[in-house]
């Protein structure tokens, strides 16, 4: 567990859909990588990005980690991302309000451990 001070921002977008829409939503999320990956790679401060679906809860999430809140808020005007919302809504996805979270602590197995002094 690592305390996080002056930390990055965790941005989460979550949508819900009917069980019978799973395959259609999964295909749309997979296809969204084509326009989104190049656009996202141009944004300042993007550290990580995941797009995922869950057939058990019938939800879709986009989880991203940003260097700061201003960087995360670039998503609010990213044309490639804004274009995806009506496509997913037409497939029956209902979105929750997007949230930008302040991390309080983390576990990061991808980073080397820092020895105690």
SULPEFEN-V667108 format. One line per field, one symbol per residue. ss: DSSP state (A for helix, B for strand, O for the rest). phi: phi as a letter, one per 20 degrees, with the letter a starting at -180 (. if undefined). A space follows every 50 residues. Layout:
# SULPEFEN-V667108
ss=???
phi=???
This chain:
# SULPEFEN-V667108
ss=OBBOOOOOBBBBBBBBOOAAAAAAAAAAAAAAAAAAAAAAAOOOOBBBBB BBBBOOOOBBBBBBBBOOAAAAAAAAAOAAAAAAAAAAAAOOOBBOOOBB BBOOBBOOOOOOOOOOO
phi=.cfddlefdddcdcccbfgfegfffgfffffffgeegffffeefnfdbbc dbccffelcccddcdcfafffffgffcfgfffffgfffffenedefffcd eefdabccffeffefff
